[in-house]
Amino acid sequence: MTARPEPLALRPEGARAIGPAHALRSSVVRVRGTWTRVHRVADEPARPDGPVFVLLHGIGVSAQEFATLVHLLSTTGRVYALDLPGHGGLPRPRRCEPEIADLAAVVAEVLDAADVRSAVVVAHSMGAQVAVELLATRPDLVAGAVLISPVVDAAARRALPQGLRLAGSSMHETPRTIAVTARAYAACGVRWFSAVARAMLRYPVEQRMAQVLAPVVLMRGEHDAVAPERWLEALAGRHGDGAAETRTVPGAAHNVVADHAGAVARAALDVLARTRAGTA
């Protein structure tokens, strides 16, 4: 029998919410010697048996990119939007060479402590790697996932090509998204960003996809050079149960979640419907 984890320690000074206009309540908790932040909708109705959505952001940014999506999904179920360790102004972990598995373990402990099971995970960019690791190692936690702009394309698994691709994609982002991303990168800091980037580049996401059996939607923006269409098709082909589909959002670039939250919400609800059909 697996022992339940100890309660997560609340940081006394509390935490900043994604934005005051969104009426969120946030908690900063200590997990595995580091800090993570969990955002919830303050007036979210209690649905003890309802669906749960877990949102995981990309490298260098924070749950801020999910500000619209949180409220679209909260009309259907409970939503947990996480700031991963070292992101969103959180203290940088002392360990400077993390692995994607470490970040996934942090998320797993948060969900265990919240008694979350069979969630639909919506994950962006590097967060998609964390989601795949959860899908492969903790299928009890994750019933399905939307993986948006997943990295890293096996044809360009080096920092320079990835940086050039991201720069090209950024030309198609909105000015607001570019400004929010730049501020988030500055808050993350070069040292921690670089450490997570190294982990991201070496994570074998296509190999781990072979161990995923839950329904998955792989999404990308039309102008996303970081996650080209052929890469999504390759990932879908590696899915362990063939239960993966790909979608391209017209007009979008790499940050689909910020500027096309409606399309992401529809994908999440489609995955939810597939998970329910699978258990009927």
Buried (B, 14 or more C-beta within 10 A) or exposed (E): EEEEEEEBEEBEEEBBBBEEEBEBBBBBBEBBEBBBBBBBBEEBEEEEEEBBBBBBBBBBBBBBBBBBBBBBBBEBBBBBBBBBBBBBBBEBBEBEEBBBBBBBBBBBBBBBBBEBEBBBBBBBBBBBBBBBBBBBBBBBBBBBBBBBBBBBBEEBBEBEBBEEBBEBBBEBBEEEBEEBBEEBBEBBBEEBBBBBBBBBBEBBBBEBBBBBBBBBBBBBBEBBBBBBEEBBEBBBEBBBEEBBBBBBBEEBBBBBBBBBBEBBBBBBBBBBEBBEEEEE
